[in-house]
Amino acid sequence: MVADESFIAQTWVHIVDLDFRNKHKQFRYVFDLYTKVDFFCYDFKNLNFANASVRARNLNTELAYVVIDGMMRISLGPLDRWPKVPDSNCNDNINWEYKDFFHIKLEIIFTPIDSYFNINKFDLGYNSIVSIPYDKIQPEFHLNVPKGLLLKENSLNFNIFYDDKSYENKKDQNRFKSFAHNEIFYLYDKQSHNYSIILKNKHYNDFLKKDIQLTDIILSYDVKHDGDYFIIPVFATISCVLALIGLLYLNTVEIPFVALISLMVFYFALIHEGYEIPLKKTTFCLIVISIILVILLAFKELIIAIF
């Protein structure tokens, strides 16, 4: 695409961890695009992806596209349906006239293939690494983690890869910058399970003043279980112990039965709502064992009579 016919003013990246056990992520790239041609091409730079869709956010409509060799070509026509940008709103960073340009806010949603997830020992969270090709990326990212999980404190690692033009040798140009924890802060919306991860403007802007060309952004982070939900495996253990005590020492099934039913209602309600349970496999096994013990307890006298 000819550079003076389209321009990406800025890009926001939204990352959604859909299912870390099956390594499923979803990306949403939101572009502020200024153009005077009826198509837009975006190079995914060898990123393999599936289930893509493209929407125009300022028209709330889906757009047609084709993908050839990693290049997505999006149809924007007819252009007269898009809002035109008045001259008074021109961005000082743009070195051409906006007179004939249209403003389009694009949203590309896709699922990358082979997302990186490293599940922690005992299934108590995971580590993930995300690679994002640089294209007018804002120093602000949005991350959604599954319900029942939280971003581990001070686990964010933010690296920007770039070519330093001050070096004549191309091998010496390839460098990266790591941002420390005090250069990053994030906001958490508990209702939407969304983290807004922001590079502090001063550090980011000072970095961009150098004679460099950004190439890639690598974001890594650790996710842990919310401590509130450890009550589930604890409750499952108590239920199993009550059923065992009832089978060995008691002749009443009421207390173990009520404990088991309460546990199952709570457990499956959270699963239905999409929450991740700590020690999920262990908890499920304890529930199954409790069910067997309660059944044996309920028919204890019959079993003794038979044998």
Summary of the structure (lengths in Angstrom):
residues: 307
radius of gyration: 26.9
end to end distance: 83.4
largest distance: 94.1
contacts: 845
relative contact order: 0.13
helix: 30%
strand: 41%
